[in-house]
């Protein structure tokens, strides 16, 4: 029993460490997801800004194209005018004026073409920058997807961890109910198949049922139920026995605490049958030696006087579902 408690403590410690590690990993993954999301927002904002800039450049280029179209129309009109004037045999001065106007229109067209070329170069640079940022967006999206995948896996781990925690809590509650704990001043023993044990006592002359070990106020102990025939019925007695335990070096010996041994009524606590043993009175001194420290095994139990008969236990409802419950309470 002591080894089992020690193993359980080691498993709880390892479980606590594993749980902390899992929660740290979950927190790291969530931070990475938040960072990826923030990076994605920044990239989206940059793309929106560049989209606005591209639209503005395209509008400028469109305006330049319209201007070139108008200039070309003016040039064509100028050429037509020159051709018409020449065909009419106009004076040289007028032809010179028309040629000058044509040259001015051509100069404007060259300037516009140069501006369009510059805008195209700048537009190509913006396109390359957008492509690089789109690659960054794709990388960020993949990172976010991976983070979400890890988050899903961590969610499963969280659910598994919570399930394990619930299992441990349930186990601890069961353990606490069945064997008590080191800080408790009470412990109980639920004896099943009590009528079968009583029938065996009638045949053999006595029957003793022992509980598992429990730790109560640091002492490792157990409860025993004595069934003894007397005057055509079976009488029930209870005993507390002490065993060697891991905390014995820190405890007071001999054991000198007053305590109550009780047969518990399953429906009415007022009907509990209680027997008190006090260290200052004869009812403990008569068990001299039973409360000394032992290096190995367990001491004999110091039993109560007969508490109740089988007939009374059955009649008054202490036997429920073919079982009785006994307990011990240590007094301060």
C-alpha positions as CSV (number, residue, x, y, z in Angstrom):
1,X,0.0,0.0,0.0
2,X,2.8,2.4,0.9
3,X,4.6,1.6,-2.5
4,X,1.3,2.2,-4.3
5,X,0.9,5.7,-2.6
6,X,4.5,6.5,-3.4
7,X,4.0,5.5,-7.1
8,X,0.8,7.5,-7.3
9,X,2.6,10.6,-5.9
10,X,5.4,10.2,-8.5
11,X,2.7,9.8,-11.3
12,X,0.9,12.9,-10.1
13,X,4.2,14.9,-10.1
14,X,5.1,13.7,-13.6
15,X,1.5,14.4,-14.7
16,X,1.8,18.0,-13.3
17,X,5.1,18.5,-15.1
18,X,3.7,17.2,-18.4
19,X,0.6,19.4,-18.0
20,X,2.8,22.5,-17.5
21,X,4.9,21.6,-20.5
22,X,1.8,21.2,-22.7
23,X,0.4,24.5,-21.5
24,X,3.7,26.2,-22.3
25,X,3.7,24.8,-25.8
26,X,0.0,25.8,-26.3
27,X,0.9,29.4,-25.1
28,X,3.9,29.5,-27.5
29,X,1.7,28.3,-30.4
30,X,-1.0,30.9,-29.7
31,X,1.7,33.7,-29.6
32,X,3.0,32.5,-33.0
33,X,-0.6,32.5,-34.4
34,X,-1.1,36.1,-33.1
35,X,2.2,37.2,-34.6
36,X,1.3,35.6,-38.0
37,X,-2.1,37.3,-37.9
38,X,-0.5,40.7,-37.2
39,X,2.1,40.2,-40.0
40,X,-0.7,39.3,-42.4
41,X,-2.6,42.5,-41.4
42,X,0.4,44.6,-42.0
43,X,1.0,43.0,-45.5
44,X,-2.7,43.5,-46.4
45,X,-2.4,47.2,-45.4
46,X,0.7,47.5,-47.6
47,X,-1.0,45.9,-50.5
48,X,-4.0,48.2,-50.2
49,X,-1.6,51.2,-50.1
50,X,0.2,50.0,-53.2
51,X,-3.1,49.2,-55.0
52,X,-4.1,52.9,-54.5
53,X,-0.7,54.1,-55.8
54,X,-0.9,51.8,-58.8
55,X,-4.4,53.1,-59.6
56,X,-3.2,56.7,-59.4
57,X,-0.2,55.9,-61.7
58,X,-2.6,54.1,-64.2
59,X,-4.9,57.2,-64.1
60,X,-1.9,59.4,-64.8
61,X,-0.8,57.2,-67.7
62,X,-4.3,57.2,-69.1
63,X,-4.3,61.0,-69.0
64,X,-1.0,61.1,-70.8
65,X,-2.4,58.7,-73.5
66,X,-5.4,60.9,-74.0
67,X,-3.0,63.9,-74.3
68,X,-0.9,62.0,-76.9
69,X,-4.1,61.2,-78.8
70,X,-5.1,64.8,-78.8
71,X,-1.6,65.8,-79.8
72,X,-1.6,63.3,-82.7
73,X,-4.9,64.6,-83.8
74,X,-3.4,68.2,-83.8
75,X,-0.4,66.9,-85.7
76,X,-2.5,65.2,-88.3
77,X,-4.6,68.3,-88.7
78,X,-1.5,70.4,-89.0
79,X,-0.1,68.1,-91.8
80,X,-3.4,68.3,-93.6
81,X,-3.4,72.0,-93.4
82,X,0.2,72.2,-94.7
83,X,-0.8,69.8,-97.6
84,X,-3.8,71.9,-98.3
85,X,-1.9,75.2,-98.3
86,X,0.9,73.8,-100.4
87,X,-1.7,72.6,-102.9
88,X,-3.2,76.1,-103.0
89,X,0.2,77.6,-103.6
90,X,0.3,79.7,-100.3
91,X,3.1,82.0,-99.5
92,X,6.4,80.8,-98.0
93,X,5.8,82.6,-94.7
94,X,2.5,80.9,-94.1
95,X,4.1,77.5,-94.8
96,X,6.9,78.3,-92.4
97,X,4.4,79.1,-89.7
98,X,2.6,75.8,-90.2
99,X,5.9,73.9,-90.1
100,X,6.8,75.6,-86.8
101,X,3.4,74.7,-85.3
102,X,4.0,71.1,-86.4
103,X,7.4,71.0,-84.8
104,X,5.9,72.2,-81.5
105,X,3.3,69.5,-81.6
106,X,6.0,66.9,-82.3
107,X,8.0,68.2,-79.3
108,X,5.0,67.8,-77.1
109,X,4.5,64.3,-78.3
110,X,8.1,63.3,-77.6
111,X,7.8,64.7,-74.0
112,X,4.6,62.8,-73.4
113,X,6.2,59.5,-74.8
114,X,9.2,60.1,-72.4
115,X,6.8,60.6,-69.5
116,X,4.9,57.4,-70.5
117,X,8.2,55.5,-70.6
118,X,9.1,56.7,-67.1
119,X,5.7,55.7,-65.8
120,X,6.0,52.3,-67.3
121,X,9.4,51.8,-65.6
122,X,7.9,52.9,-62.3
123,X,4.8,50.7,-62.9
124,X,7.1,47.7,-63.5
125,X,8.9,48.4,-60.2
126,X,5.6,48.6,-58.4
127,X,4.5,45.3,-60.0
128,X,7.7,43.6,-58.8
129,X,7.2,45.0,-55.3
130,X,3.6,43.8,-55.3
131,X,4.7,40.3,-56.5
132,X,7.3,40.2,-53.7
133,X,4.7,41.2,-51.1
134,X,2.2,38.7,-52.5
135,X,4.9,36.0,-52.0
136,X,5.2,37.3,-48.5
137,X,1.5,37.1,-48.1
138,X,1.5,33.5,-49.3
139,X,4.3,32.6,-46.9
140,X,2.3,34.3,-44.1
141,X,-0.9,32.5,-45.0
142,X,1.0,29.1,-45.0
143,X,2.4,30.1,-41.6
144,X,-1.0,31.0,-40.3
145,X,-2.4,27.7,-41.7
146,X,0.4,25.8,-39.9
147,X,-0.3,27.7,-36.7
148,X,-4.0,26.9,-37.0
149,X,-3.1,23.2,-37.5
150,X,-1.0,23.4,-34.4
151,X,-3.8,25.2,-32.6
152,X,-6.2,22.4,-33.6
153,X,-3.7,19.8,-32.3
154,X,-3.2,21.8,-29.1
155,X,-6.9,22.0,-28.7
156,X,-7.0,18.2,-28.8
157,X,-4.2,18.1,-26.3
158,X,-6.0,20.5,-24.1
159,X,-9.1,18.3,-24.2
160,X,-7.0,15.3,-23.5
161,X,-5.3,17.1,-20.6
162,X,-8.6,18.2,-19.2
163,X,-9.9,14.7,-19.4
164,X,-6.8,13.4,-17.6
165,X,-7.2,16.1,-14.9
166,X,-10.8,15.0,-14.5
167,X,-9.7,11.4,-14.2
168,X,-7.1,12.3,-11.6
169,X,-9.6,14.3,-9.6
170,X,-12.0,11.5,-9.7
171,X,-9.3,9.1,-8.7
172,X,-8.3,11.3,-5.8
173,X,-11.9,11.6,-4.6
174,X,-12.2,7.9,-4.7
175,X,-8.8,7.4,-3.0
176,X,-9.8,10.0,-0.3
177,X,-13.1,8.2,0.3
178,X,-11.6,4.8,0.5
179,X,-8.3,5.3,2.4
180,X,-8.4,8.8,3.8
181,X,-5.5,11.2,3.6
182,X,-2.6,12.4,5.8
183,X,-4.3,15.6,7.0
184,X,-7.6,14.1,7.7
185,X,-8.8,13.1,11.2
186,X,-11.4,10.7,9.9
187,X,-11.4,7.4,7.9
188,X,-14.1,4.9,7.0
189,X,-14.3,1.2,6.1
190,X,-17.3,-0.1,4.1
191,X,-17.7,-3.8,4.8
192,X,-19.7,-5.6,2.0
193,X,-21.3,-9.0,2.1
194,X,-21.7,-8.7,5.9
195,X,-24.3,-11.4,6.3
196,X,-21.9,-13.9,4.6
197,X,-19.2,-12.9,7.0
198,X,-21.6,-13.3,10.0
199,X,-22.6,-16.8,8.8
200,X,-18.9,-17.7,8.6
201,X,-18.4,-16.5,12.1
202,X,-21.2,-18.7,13.3
203,X,-19.5,-21.7,11.8
204,X,-15.8,-20.9,12.7
205,X,-16.4,-19.1,16.0
206,X,-15.1,-15.7,14.9
207,X,-14.4,-13.7,11.8
208,X,-12.2,-10.6,11.3
209,X,-12.4,-8.3,8.3
210,X,-9.5,-5.9,7.7
211,X,-9.6,-2.6,5.7
212,X,-6.9,-1.4,3.4
213,X,-4.2,0.8,5.0
214,X,-4.9,4.6,5.2
215,X,-3.0,7.6,6.5
216,X,-4.6,9.6,9.2
217,X,-2.9,12.6,10.8
218,X,0.4,11.1,9.5
219,X,-0.1,7.7,11.1
220,X,-0.5,4.7,8.8
221,X,-3.3,2.6,10.2
222,X,-6.3,0.4,9.4
223,X,-9.7,-0.7,10.7
224,X,-10.8,-4.2,11.6
225,X,-14.3,-5.5,12.2
226,X,-14.6,-8.4,14.7
227,X,-17.6,-10.7,14.4
228,X,-18.1,-13.0,17.4
229,X,-21.0,-15.4,18.3
230,X,-22.4,-15.0,21.8
231,X,-25.8,-16.1,23.1
232,X,-27.2,-17.3,19.8
233,X,-26.4,-14.1,17.9
234,X,-23.4,-12.3,16.4
235,X,-21.8,-9.3,18.1
236,X,-19.9,-6.6,16.2
237,X,-16.7,-5.0,17.6
238,X,-14.3,-2.5,15.9
239,X,-10.6,-2.0,16.3
240,X,-8.0,0.5,15.1
241,X,-4.5,-0.9,14.3
242,X,-1.3,1.0,13.6
243,X,1.3,0.0,11.0
244,X,4.8,1.1,10.0
245,X,4.6,4.1,7.7
246,X,6.7,6.6,5.9
247,X,6.1,9.5,8.4
248,X,6.8,7.6,11.6
249,X,10.1,9.4,12.3
250,X,8.2,12.7,12.6
251,X,5.3,11.4,14.8
252,X,4.9,11.1,18.5
253,X,5.3,7.6,19.9
254,X,3.6,5.8,21.6
255,X,0.4,6.9,19.9
256,X,-1.6,8.7,22.5
257,X,-4.4,10.4,20.7
258,X,-8.0,10.0,21.9
259,X,-10.3,8.6,19.2
260,X,-13.8,7.4,18.5
261,X,-14.7,4.2,16.8
262,X,-18.2,4.2,15.2
263,X,-20.7,2.0,13.5
264,X,-22.3,4.4,11.1
265,X,-26.1,4.4,10.5
266,X,-26.7,4.9,6.7
267,X,-29.7,7.2,7.1
268,X,-29.6,8.9,10.5
269,X,-26.3,10.2,11.9
270,X,-27.9,10.5,15.3
271,X,-28.2,6.7,15.5
272,X,-24.4,6.2,15.0
273,X,-23.0,3.8,17.7
274,X,-19.8,5.4,19.0
275,X,-17.1,4.0,21.3
276,X,-14.5,6.5,22.6
277,X,-11.0,5.4,23.6
278,X,-9.0,7.9,25.7
279,X,-5.3,7.7,26.3
280,X,-5.7,8.7,29.9
281,X,-8.2,5.9,30.7
282,X,-8.0,2.2,31.2
283,X,-9.7,1.4,27.9
284,X,-6.4,2.3,26.1
285,X,-4.0,1.2,28.8
286,X,-5.5,-2.3,28.6
287,X,-4.1,-2.4,25.1
288,X,-0.6,-1.6,26.3
289,X,1.9,-2.2,23.5
290,X,-0.6,-1.9,20.7
291,X,0.3,1.8,20.2
292,X,4.1,1.5,20.2
293,X,6.0,2.2,17.0
294,X,6.7,-0.8,14.9
295,X,9.5,-1.1,12.4
296,X,7.7,-3.6,10.2
297,X,4.1,-4.7,9.6
298,X,1.2,-3.8,11.9
299,X,0.4,-3.9,15.6
300,X,-2.7,-5.7,16.9
301,X,-5.8,-3.6,17.0
302,X,-7.3,-2.3,20.2
303,X,-10.9,-3.4,19.9
304,X,-14.1,-1.9,21.4
305,X,-16.4,-3.7,23.6
306,X,-19.3,-5.3,21.7
307,X,-21.2,-2.5,20.0
308,X,-24.3,-4.1,18.6
309,X,-25.8,-7.5,17.9
310,X,-26.7,-8.8,14.5
311,X,-30.4,-8.8,15.4
312,X,-30.3,-5.1,16.4
313,X,-28.2,-4.2,13.4
314,X,-30.7,-5.8,11.0
315,X,-33.7,-4.5,12.9
316,X,-32.5,-0.9,13.2
317,X,-31.2,-0.5,9.7
318,X,-27.5,-0.5,10.2
319,X,-27.1,-3.1,7.5
320,X,-27.9,-1.6,4.1
321,X,-27.5,-3.4,0.8
322,X,-25.8,-6.2,2.8
323,X,-23.1,-3.9,4.1
324,X,-22.1,-1.9,7.1
325,X,-19.8,1.1,7.5
326,X,-17.4,1.7,10.4
327,X,-15.2,4.7,11.0
328,X,-12.6,6.3,13.2
329,X,-12.3,9.9,14.3
330,X,-9.1,11.2,15.9
331,X,-9.6,13.9,18.6
332,X,-7.3,16.9,18.9
